[in-house]
């Protein structure tokens, strides 16, 4: 099993909308081969959210990232851009193998 941690920095003025977008997500990932679960973590301090997904394999995750459903679902990120089109969110993805439970 692999865990994908997408650490997303969200400016304070966009946090409410960011949470609304994730709360109303379409759920297309839920039916992808190898998908196990997703959790969106809100910080107690600071403005770094974590989108954590669990997959049977890294290949399953990569298949999701290359899918039309992923591309369509991530178009909403455009809501978090400035007037020049530059994203106001930053994102860093880390991958972890589960070796003990």
N, CA, C and O atoms as a printed pandas DataFrame, in Angstrom:
     atom_number atom_name residue_name chain_id  residue_number  x_coord  y_coord  z_coord
0              1         N          UNK        A               1    0.850   -1.178    0.000
1              2        CA          UNK        A               1    0.000    0.000    0.000
2              3         C          UNK        A               1    0.891    1.235    0.000
3              4         O          UNK        A               1    1.972    1.241    0.590
4              5         N          UNK        A               2    0.415    2.281   -0.674
5              6        CA          UNK        A               2    1.161    3.533   -0.748
6              7         C          UNK        A               2    0.246    4.670   -0.259
7              8         O          UNK        A               2   -0.956    4.680   -0.521
8              9         N          UNK        A               3    0.849    5.613    0.448
9             10        CA          UNK        A               3    0.153    6.802    0.933
10            11         C          UNK        A               3    0.704    8.001    0.162
11            12         O          UNK        A               3    1.917    8.184    0.060
12            13         N          UNK        A               4   -0.193    8.801   -0.370
13            14        CA          UNK        A               4    0.190   10.033   -1.063
14            15         C          UNK        A               4   -0.226   11.201   -0.170
15            16         O          UNK        A               4   -1.396   11.330    0.191
16            17         N          UNK        A               5    0.736   12.046    0.179
17            18        CA          UNK        A               5    0.478   13.225    1.013
18            19         C          UNK        A               5    0.697   14.458    0.150
19            20         O          UNK        A               5    1.830   14.782   -0.207
20            21         N          UNK        A               6   -0.386   15.142   -0.181
21            22        CA          UNK        A               6   -0.296   16.381   -0.945
22            23         C          UNK        A               6   -0.439   17.527    0.054
23            24         O          UNK        A               6   -1.534   17.789    0.552
24            25         N          UNK        A               7    0.664   18.203    0.344
25            26        CA          UNK        A               7    0.673   19.311    1.296
26            27         C          UNK        A               7    0.385   20.599    0.532
27            28         O          UNK        A               7    1.177   21.040   -0.301
28            29         N          UNK        A               8   -0.764   21.188    0.836
29            30        CA          UNK        A               8   -1.225   22.366    0.090
30            31         C          UNK        A               8   -1.292   23.580    1.008
31            32         O          UNK        A               8   -1.986   23.575    2.025
32            33         N          UNK        A               9   -0.560   24.611    0.628
33            34        CA          UNK        A               9   -0.596   25.864    1.373
34            35         C          UNK        A               9   -1.688   26.734    0.769
35            36         O          UNK        A               9   -1.704   27.005   -0.432
36            37         N          UNK        A              10   -2.606   27.166    1.640
37            38        CA          UNK        A              10   -3.776   27.931    1.209
38            39         C          UNK        A              10   -3.781   29.278    1.931
39            40         O          UNK        A              10   -3.810   29.309    3.161
40            41         N          UNK        A              11   -3.752   30.389    1.195
41            42        CA          UNK        A              11   -3.813   31.699    1.844
42            43         C          UNK        A              11   -5.086   31.825    2.691
43            44         O          UNK        A              11   -6.133   31.280    2.342
44            45         N          UNK        A              12   -4.979   32.545    3.794
45            46        CA          UNK        A              12   -6.089   32.668    4.737
46            47         C          UNK        A              12   -7.406   33.052    4.080
47            48         O          UNK        A              12   -8.448   32.486    4.410
48            49         N          UNK        A              13   -7.374   34.001    3.161
49            50        CA          UNK        A              13   -8.611   34.492    2.554
50            51         C          UNK        A              13   -9.283   33.457    1.640
51            52         O          UNK        A              13  -10.421   33.666    1.218
52            53         N          UNK        A              14   -8.603   32.351    1.329
53            54        CA          UNK        A              14   -9.168   31.324    0.454
54            55         C          UNK        A              14   -9.495   30.027    1.188
55            56         O          UNK        A              14   -9.984   29.078    0.574
56            57         N          UNK        A              15   -9.233   29.974    2.486
57            58        CA          UNK        A              15   -9.431   28.721    3.224
58            59         C          UNK        A              15  -10.879   28.246    3.190
59            60         O          UNK        A              15  -11.133   27.065    2.956
60            61         N          UNK        A              16  -11.828   29.146    3.420
61            62        CA          UNK        A              16  -13.235   28.739    3.431
62            63         C          UNK        A              16  -13.630   28.141    2.090
63            64         O          UNK        A              16  -14.246   27.076    2.053
64            65         N          UNK        A              17  -13.292   28.800    0.995
65            66        CA          UNK        A              17  -13.637   28.298   -0.337
66            67         C          UNK        A              17  -12.925   26.985   -0.637
67            68         O          UNK        A              17  -13.516   26.075   -1.220
68            69         N          UNK        A              18  -11.670   26.885   -0.245
69            70        CA          UNK        A              18  -10.903   25.656   -0.425
70            71         C          UNK        A              18  -11.629   24.482    0.237
71            72         O          UNK        A              18  -11.773   23.413   -0.356
72            73         N          UNK        A              19  -12.082   24.697    1.468
73            74        CA          UNK        A              19  -12.788   23.638    2.190
74            75         C          UNK        A              19  -14.113   23.296    1.517
75            76         O          UNK        A              19  -14.494   22.127    1.461
76            77         N          UNK        A              20  -14.812   24.296    1.010
77            78        CA          UNK        A              20  -16.064   24.046    0.288
78            79         C          UNK        A              20  -15.820   23.198   -0.951
79            80         O          UNK        A              20  -16.575   22.267   -1.228
80            81         N          UNK        A              21  -14.771   23.517   -1.693
81            82        CA          UNK        A              21  -14.452   22.771   -2.915
82            83         C          UNK        A              21  -14.176   21.311   -2.585
83            84         O          UNK        A              21  -14.682   20.419   -3.266
84            85         N          UNK        A              22  -13.384   21.057   -1.554
85            86        CA          UNK        A              22  -13.079   19.671   -1.214
86            87         C          UNK        A              22  -14.274   18.945   -0.615
87            88         O          UNK        A              22  -14.446   17.747   -0.840
88            89         N          UNK        A              23  -15.096   19.650    0.140
89            90        CA          UNK        A              23  -16.280   19.023    0.728
90            91         C          UNK        A              23  -17.283   18.616   -0.346
91            92         O          UNK        A              23  -18.046   17.670   -0.149
92            93         N          UNK        A              24  -17.291   19.310   -1.465
93            94        CA          UNK        A              24  -18.246   19.023   -2.535
94            95         C          UNK        A              24  -17.597   18.291   -3.707
95            96         O          UNK        A              24  -18.135   18.301   -4.814
96            97         N          UNK        A              25  -16.460   17.664   -3.479
97            98        CA          UNK        A              25  -15.749   16.993   -4.558
98            99         C          UNK        A              25  -16.639   15.936   -5.206
99           100         O          UNK        A              25  -17.494   15.338   -4.551
100          101         N          UNK        A              26  -16.432   15.725   -6.456
101          102        CA          UNK        A              26  -17.291   14.829   -7.237
102          103         C          UNK        A              26  -17.159   13.372   -6.818
103          104         O          UNK        A              26  -18.110   12.605   -6.970
104          105         N          UNK        A              27  -16.008   12.973   -6.297
105          106        CA          UNK        A              27  -15.834   11.595   -5.862
106          107         C          UNK        A              27  -15.398   10.640   -6.958
107          108         O          UNK        A              27  -15.467    9.425   -6.771
108          109         N          UNK        A              28  -14.953   11.152   -8.092
109          110        CA          UNK        A              28  -14.533   10.274   -9.190
110          111         C          UNK        A              28  -13.399    9.359   -8.770
111          112         O          UNK        A              28  -13.295    8.236   -9.262
112          113         N          UNK        A              29  -12.548    9.825   -7.867
113          114        CA          UNK        A              29  -11.419    9.011   -7.420
114          115         C          UNK        A              29  -11.895    7.759   -6.684
115          116         O          UNK        A              29  -11.204    6.740   -6.678
116          117         N          UNK        A              30  -13.068    7.834   -6.069
117          118        CA          UNK        A              30  -13.566    6.732   -5.250
118          119         C          UNK        A              30  -13.746    5.434   -6.021
119          120         O          UNK        A              30  -13.728    4.354   -5.430
120          121         N          UNK        A              31  -13.918    5.528   -7.320
121          122        CA          UNK        A              31  -14.157    4.329   -8.133
122          123         C          UNK        A              31  -12.922    3.903   -8.925
123          124         O          UNK        A              31  -12.991    2.973   -9.729
124          125         N          UNK        A              32  -11.804    4.572   -8.705
125          126        CA          UNK        A              32  -10.583    4.241   -9.455
126          127         C          UNK        A              32   -9.989    2.920   -8.967
127          128         O          UNK        A              32  -10.038    2.617   -7.775
128          129         N          UNK        A              33   -9.426    2.134   -9.894
129          130        CA          UNK        A              33   -8.751    0.896   -9.489
130          131         C          UNK        A              33   -7.636    1.208   -8.490
131          132         O          UNK        A              33   -6.830    2.112   -8.706
132          133         N          UNK        A              34   -7.603    0.455   -7.408
133          134        CA          UNK        A              34   -6.545    0.584   -6.415
134          135         C          UNK        A              34   -6.763    1.652   -5.366
135          136         O          UNK        A              34   -5.998    1.731   -4.405
136          137         N          UNK        A              35   -7.792    2.482   -5.525
137          138        CA          UNK        A              35   -8.057    3.526   -4.527
138          139         C          UNK        A              35   -8.617    2.890   -3.262
139          140         O          UNK        A              35   -9.494    2.029   -3.320
140          141         N          UNK        A              36   -8.097    3.327   -2.117
141          142        CA          UNK        A              36   -8.574    2.796   -0.839
142          143         C          UNK        A              36   -9.374    3.851   -0.082
143          144         O          UNK        A              36  -10.519    3.604    0.297
144          145         N          UNK        A              37   -8.781    5.032    0.143
145          146        CA          UNK        A              37   -9.497    6.080    0.866
146          147         C          UNK        A              37   -8.784    7.414    0.743
147          148         O          UNK        A              37   -7.622    7.492    0.347
148          149         N          UNK        A              38   -9.520    8.464    1.097
149          150        CA          UNK        A              38   -8.961    9.815    1.095
150          151         C          UNK        A              38   -9.375   10.524    2.377
151          152         O          UNK        A              38  -10.470   10.319    2.900
152          153         N          UNK        A              39   -8.476   11.355    2.861
153          154        CA          UNK        A              39   -8.773   12.221    4.002
154          155         C          UNK        A              39   -8.172   13.589    3.711
155          156         O          UNK        A              39   -7.053   13.694    3.210
156          157         N          UNK        A              40   -8.924   14.633    4.030
157          158        CA          UNK        A              40   -8.438   15.995    3.872
158          159         C          UNK        A              40   -8.239   16.541    5.277
159          160         O          UNK        A              40   -9.191   16.631    6.052
160          161         N          UNK        A              41   -7.008   16.903    5.606
161          162        CA          UNK        A              41   -6.669   17.329    6.958
162          163         C          UNK        A              41   -6.544   18.844    7.044
163          164         O          UNK        A              41   -5.818   19.462    6.265
164          165         N          UNK        A              42   -7.262   19.440    8.001
165          166        CA          UNK        A              42   -7.232   20.884    8.240
166          167         C          UNK        A              42   -6.228   21.158    9.363
167          168         O          UNK        A              42   -6.232   20.471   10.385
168          169         N          UNK        A              43   -5.373   22.155    9.171
169          170        CA          UNK        A              43   -4.362   22.442   10.204
170          171         C          UNK        A              43   -4.969   23.129   11.431
171          172         O          UNK        A              43   -5.913   23.913   11.323
172          173         N          UNK        A              44   -4.409   22.818   12.586
173          174        CA          UNK        A              44   -4.773   23.547   13.806
174          175         C          UNK        A              44   -4.112   24.913   13.818
175          176         O          UNK        A              44   -4.679   25.893   14.302
176          177         N          UNK        A              45   -2.905   24.960   13.278
177          178        CA          UNK        A              45   -2.165   26.221   13.151
178          179         C          UNK        A              45   -1.583   26.303   11.751
179          180         O          UNK        A              45   -1.272   25.282   11.137
180          181         N          UNK        A              46   -1.440   27.504   11.259
181          182        CA          UNK        A              46   -0.864   27.685    9.933
182          183         C          UNK        A              46   -1.899   27.486    8.840
183          184         O          UNK        A              46   -3.101   27.448    9.105
184          185         N          UNK        A              47   -1.426   27.360    7.622
185          186        CA          UNK        A              47   -2.354   27.240    6.494
186          187         C          UNK        A              47   -1.957   26.125    5.524
187          188         O          UNK        A              47   -2.211   26.214    4.323
188          189         N          UNK        A              48   -1.330   25.073    6.061
189          190        CA          UNK        A              48   -0.973   23.926    5.222
190          191         C          UNK        A              48   -1.962   22.787    5.452
191          192         O          UNK        A              48   -1.978   22.164    6.513
192          193         N          UNK        A              49   -2.778   22.531    4.446
193          194        CA          UNK        A              49   -3.704   21.403    4.466
194          195         C          UNK        A              49   -2.979   20.179    3.917
195          196         O          UNK        A              49   -2.001   20.305    3.180
196          197         N          UNK        A              50   -3.465   18.999    4.283
197          198        CA          UNK        A              50   -2.910   17.767    3.722
198          199         C          UNK        A              50   -4.042   16.964    3.101
199          200         O          UNK        A              50   -5.033   16.641    3.755
200          201         N          UNK        A              51   -3.871   16.654    1.827
201          202        CA          UNK        A              51   -4.782   15.760    1.132
202          203         C          UNK        A              51   -4.078   14.406    1.119
203          204         O          UNK        A              51   -3.089   14.213    0.412
204          205         N          UNK        A              52   -4.599   13.478    1.906
205          206        CA          UNK        A              52   -3.948   12.178    2.068
206          207         C          UNK        A              52   -4.805   11.111    1.399
207          208         O          UNK        A              52   -5.979   10.943    1.730
208          209         N          UNK        A              53   -4.206   10.395    0.458
209          210        CA          UNK        A              53   -4.910    9.294   -0.190
210          211         C          UNK        A              53   -4.115    8.008   -0.025
211          212         O          UNK        A              53   -2.885    8.014    0.041
212          213         N          UNK        A              54   -4.852    6.907    0.041
213          214        CA          UNK        A              54   -4.239    5.582    0.158
214          215         C          UNK        A              54   -4.571    4.791   -1.098
215          216         O          UNK        A              54   -5.703    4.796   -1.581
216          217         N          UNK        A              55   -3.558    4.116   -1.608
217          218        CA          UNK        A              55   -3.677    3.354   -2.851
218          219         C          UNK        A              55   -3.057    1.974   -2.670
219          220         O          UNK        A              55   -2.159    1.787   -1.849
220          221         N          UNK        A              56   -3.539    1.025   -3.433
221          222        CA          UNK        A              56   -2.942   -0.314   -3.403
222          223         C          UNK        A              56   -1.517   -0.280   -3.930
223          224         O          UNK        A              56   -0.662   -1.030   -3.461
224          225         N          UNK        A              57   -1.253    0.603   -4.921
225          226        CA          UNK        A              57    0.096    0.692   -5.486
226          227         C          UNK        A              57    0.339    2.102   -6.027
227          228         O          UNK        A              57   -0.601    2.864   -6.256
228          229         N          UNK        A              58    1.601    2.428   -6.223
229          230        CA          UNK        A              58    1.946    3.712   -6.828
230          231         C          UNK        A              58    1.440    3.772   -8.274
231          232         O          UNK        A              58    1.050    4.835   -8.757
232          233         N          UNK        A              59    1.450    2.641   -8.948
233          234        CA          UNK        A              59    0.945    2.589  -10.325
234          235         C          UNK        A              59   -0.539    2.960  -10.371
235          236         O          UNK        A              59   -0.983    3.630  -11.304
236          237         N          UNK        A              60   -1.303    2.526   -9.369
237          238        CA          UNK        A              60   -2.718    2.896   -9.314
238          239         C          UNK        A              60   -2.871    4.407   -9.157
239          240         O          UNK        A              60   -3.718    5.019   -9.807
240          241         N          UNK        A              61   -2.053    5.003   -8.296
241          242        CA          UNK        A              61   -2.092    6.460   -8.118
242          243         C          UNK        A              61   -1.725    7.170   -9.420
243          244         O          UNK        A              61   -2.402    8.114   -9.826
244          245         N          UNK        A              62   -0.665    6.721  -10.069
245          246        CA          UNK        A              62   -0.236    7.352  -11.325
246          247         C          UNK        A              62   -1.315    7.212  -12.403
247          248         O          UNK        A              62   -1.490    8.110  -13.227
248          249         N          UNK        A              63   -2.033    6.094  -12.398
249          250        CA          UNK        A              63   -3.141    5.926  -13.330
250          251         C          UNK        A              63   -4.232    6.956  -13.087
251          252         O          UNK        A              63   -4.831    7.463  -14.036
252          253         N          UNK        A              64   -4.491    7.266  -11.832
253          254        CA          UNK        A              64   -5.467    8.304  -11.482
254          255         C          UNK        A              64   -5.008    9.669  -11.980
255          256         O          UNK        A              64   -5.790   10.409  -12.576
256          257         N          UNK        A              65   -3.751   10.001  -11.741
257          258        CA          UNK        A              65   -3.228   11.309  -12.134
258          259         C          UNK        A              65   -3.281   11.506  -13.651
259          260         O          UNK        A              65   -3.422   12.633  -14.124
260          261         N          UNK        A              66   -3.172   10.435  -14.401
261          262        CA          UNK        A              66   -3.217   10.536  -15.852
262          263         C          UNK        A              66   -4.613   10.420  -16.442
263          264         O          UNK        A              66   -4.771   10.452  -17.663
264          265         N          UNK        A              67   -5.621   10.288  -15.603
265          266        CA          UNK        A              67   -6.976   10.040  -16.108
266          267         C          UNK        A              67   -7.724   11.322  -16.466
267          268         O          UNK        A              67   -7.437   12.384  -15.914
268          269         N          UNK        A              68   -8.679   11.225  -17.386
269          270        CA          UNK        A              68   -9.515   12.378  -17.730
270          271         C          UNK        A              68  -10.301   12.895  -16.517
271          272         O          UNK        A              68  -10.541   14.097  -16.403
272          273         N          UNK        A              69  -10.699   11.996  -15.618
273          274        CA          UNK        A              69  -11.445   12.403  -14.422
274          275         C          UNK        A              69  -10.597   13.284  -13.506
275          276         O          UNK        A              69  -11.093   14.248  -12.923
276          277         N          UNK        A              70   -9.326   12.945  -13.388
277          278        CA          UNK        A              70   -8.407   13.759  -12.582
278          279         C          UNK        A              70   -8.285   15.160  -13.182
279          280         O          UNK        A              70   -8.385   16.162  -12.475
280          281         N          UNK        A              71   -8.069   15.210  -14.481
281          282        CA          UNK        A              71   -7.895   16.499  -15.160
282          283         C          UNK        A              71   -9.150   17.353  -15.004
283          284         O          UNK        A              71   -9.058   18.547  -14.721
284          285         N          UNK        A              72  -10.305   16.754  -15.186
285          286        CA          UNK        A              72  -11.566   17.484  -15.045
286          287         C          UNK        A              72  -11.759   17.967  -13.603
287          288         O          UNK        A              72  -12.130   19.118  -13.375
288          289         N          UNK        A              73  -11.509   17.098  -12.648
289          290        CA          UNK        A              73  -11.695   17.455  -11.250
290          291         C          UNK        A              73  -10.766   18.550  -10.768
291          292         O          UNK        A              73  -11.119   19.323   -9.877
292          293         N          UNK        A              74   -9.584   18.620  -11.350
293          294        CA          UNK        A              74   -8.600   19.607  -10.904
294          295         C          UNK        A              74   -8.730   20.950  -11.620
295          296         O          UNK        A              74   -7.958   21.871  -11.354
296          297         N          UNK        A              75   -9.693   21.066  -12.517
297          298        CA          UNK        A              75   -9.936   22.365  -13.148
298          299         C          UNK        A              75  -10.396   23.392  -12.122
299          300         O          UNK        A              75  -10.193   24.592  -12.310
300          301         N          UNK        A              76  -11.014   22.930  -11.037
301          302        CA          UNK        A              76  -11.503   23.844   -9.996
302          303         C          UNK        A              76  -10.360   24.566   -9.290
303          304         O          UNK        A              76  -10.586   25.582   -8.633
304          305         N          UNK        A              77   -9.162   24.065   -9.414
305          306        CA          UNK        A              77   -8.008   24.735   -8.811
306          307         C          UNK        A              77   -7.823   26.122   -9.420
307          308         O          UNK        A              77   -7.248   27.011   -8.792
308          309         N          UNK        A              78   -8.313   26.299  -10.643
309          310        CA          UNK        A              78   -8.244   27.593  -11.308
310          311         C          UNK        A              78   -8.954   28.695  -10.548
311          312         O          UNK        A              78   -8.671   29.874  -10.756
312          313         N          UNK        A              79   -9.878   28.322   -9.664
313          314        CA          UNK        A              79  -10.560   29.309   -8.826
314          315         C          UNK        A              79   -9.588   30.021   -7.879
315          316         O          UNK        A              79   -9.881   31.098   -7.362
316          317         N          UNK        A              80   -8.447   29.408   -7.668
317          318        CA          UNK        A              80   -7.470   29.924   -6.711
318          319         C          UNK        A              80   -6.260   30.503   -7.434
319          320         O          UNK        A              80   -5.112   30.183   -7.122
320          321         N          UNK        A              81   -6.547   31.364   -8.411
321          322        CA          UNK        A              81   -5.492   31.999   -9.198
322          323         C          UNK        A              81   -5.639   33.510   -9.133
323          324         O          UNK        A              81   -6.736   34.033   -8.938
324          325         N          UNK        A              82   -4.520   34.202   -9.299
325          326        CA          UNK        A              82   -4.592   35.664   -9.338
326          327         C          UNK        A              82   -4.976   36.125  -10.743
327          328         O          UNK        A              82   -5.269   35.301  -11.609
328          329         N          UNK        A              83   -4.976   37.420  -10.966
329          330        CA          UNK        A              83   -5.403   37.983  -12.249
330          331         C          UNK        A              83   -4.531   37.558  -13.428
331          332         O          UNK        A              83   -4.972   37.594  -14.577
332          333         N          UNK        A              84   -3.291   37.154  -13.139
333          334        CA          UNK        A              84   -2.390   36.732  -14.211
334          335         C          UNK        A              84   -2.493   35.231  -14.491
335          336         O          UNK        A              84   -1.857   34.725  -15.415
336          337         N          UNK        A              85   -3.302   34.516  -13.686
337          338        CA          UNK        A              85   -3.443   33.074  -13.847
338          339         C          UNK        A              85   -2.513   32.262  -12.971
339          340         O          UNK        A              85   -2.553   31.032  -12.991
340          341         N          UNK        A              86   -1.665   32.949  -12.192
341          342        CA          UNK        A              86   -0.741   32.244  -11.295
342          343         C          UNK        A              86   -1.517   31.684  -10.098
343          344         O          UNK        A              86   -2.321   32.382   -9.480
344          345         N          UNK        A              87   -1.259   30.420   -9.787
345          346        CA          UNK        A              87   -1.940   29.772   -8.669
346          347         C          UNK        A              87   -1.562   30.412   -7.343
347          348         O          UNK        A              87   -0.399   30.736   -7.103
348          349         N          UNK        A              88   -2.559   30.588   -6.486
349          350        CA          UNK        A              88   -2.331   31.119   -5.144
350          351         C          UNK        A              88   -2.100   29.993   -4.142
351          352         O          UNK        A              88   -1.816   30.244   -2.971
352          353         N          UNK        A              89   -2.223   28.759   -4.604
353          354        CA          UNK        A              89   -1.977   27.591   -3.765
354          355         C          UNK        A              89   -0.612   27.016   -4.103
355          356         O          UNK        A              89   -0.191   27.035   -5.260
356          357         N          UNK        A              90    0.067   26.513   -3.107
357          358        CA          UNK        A              90    1.282   25.758   -3.402
358          359         C          UNK        A              90    1.027   24.311   -3.008
359          360         O          UNK        A              90    0.206   24.025   -2.136
360          361         N          UNK        A              91    1.730   23.422   -3.651
361          362        CA          UNK        A              91    1.481   22.007   -3.446
362          363         C          UNK        A              91    2.796   21.248   -3.470
363          364         O          UNK        A              91    3.659   21.496   -4.312
364          365         N          UNK        A              92    2.938   20.309   -2.525
365          366        CA          UNK        A              92    4.119   19.443   -2.486
366          367         C          UNK        A              92    3.625   18.029   -2.214
367          368         O          UNK        A              92    2.942   17.783   -1.220
368          369         N          UNK        A              93    3.969   17.108   -3.096
369          370        CA          UNK        A              93    3.513   15.723   -2.950
370          371         C          UNK        A              93    4.650   14.843   -2.446
371          372         O          UNK        A              93    5.759   14.855   -2.979
372          373         N          UNK        A              94    4.336   14.079   -1.398
373          374        CA          UNK        A              94    5.252   13.079   -0.861
374          375         C          UNK        A              94    4.575   11.726   -0.944
375          376         O          UNK        A              94    3.359   11.619   -0.783
376          377         N          UNK        A              95    5.370   10.684   -1.199
377          378        CA          UNK        A              95    4.847    9.322   -1.308
378          379         C          UNK        A              95    5.503    8.449   -0.244
379          380         O          UNK        A              95    6.706    8.542    0.003
380          381         N          UNK        A              96    4.690    7.602    0.380
381          382        CA          UNK        A              96    5.177    6.730    1.442
382          383         C          UNK        A              96    4.660    5.317    1.220
383          384         O          UNK        A              96    3.506    5.127    0.835
384          385         N          UNK        A              97    5.513    4.327    1.464
385          386        CA          UNK        A              97    5.076    2.938    1.474
386          387         C          UNK        A              97    4.698    2.582    2.898
387          388         O          UNK        A              97    5.382    2.963    3.848
388          389         N          UNK        A              98    3.604    1.848    3.039
389          390        CA          UNK        A              98    3.203    1.348    4.356
390          391         C          UNK        A              98    3.965    0.039    4.573
391          392         O          UNK        A              98    3.798   -0.913    3.811
392          393         N          UNK        A              99    4.796   -0.005    5.610
393          394        CA          UNK        A              99    5.560   -1.219    5.869
394          395         C          UNK        A              99    5.169   -1.892    7.187
395          396         O          UNK        A              99    5.594   -3.017    7.452
396          397         N          UNK        A             100    4.370   -1.221    8.012
397          398        CA          UNK        A             100    3.893   -1.820    9.259
398          399         C          UNK        A             100    2.551   -1.191    9.605
399          400         O          UNK        A             100    2.306   -0.016    9.332
400          401         N          UNK        A             101    1.691   -1.998   10.210
401          402        CA          UNK        A             101    0.370   -1.504   10.613
402          403         C          UNK        A             101    0.180   -1.775   12.086
403          404         O          UNK        A             101   -0.865   -1.443   12.646
